[in-house]
């Protein structure tokens, strides 16, 4: 009777322990950069600010995306959750913070050996374009 309880407690402990620094690198904190969305044979550039935190073993946080629609500047607030794989790859799922706005997707980025540079790709459903979107992402700490 006691051993299932101990297994459950250990499972919860290992699932919720905080991230450790990665060989002198810390993925948590503020990251800034650009998203290049490929759209109708052109690229649209957006400035982004990521605030990565951890909740147990899971990455979470918020992203601010500076977008432009018909020359009217907008800022989109996204909530994110994800994880770190092999101490090198970051997988993040995102959705708009406003539950009335349909915008969601996934990002896969590689942490460069310097520890302060993430490069990757994303795909999702765009709130402004109202279609599947994709492109590249580059962030620096």
Order of alpha helices (4+ residues) and beta strands (2+ residues): alpha-beta-beta-beta-beta-beta-beta-beta-beta
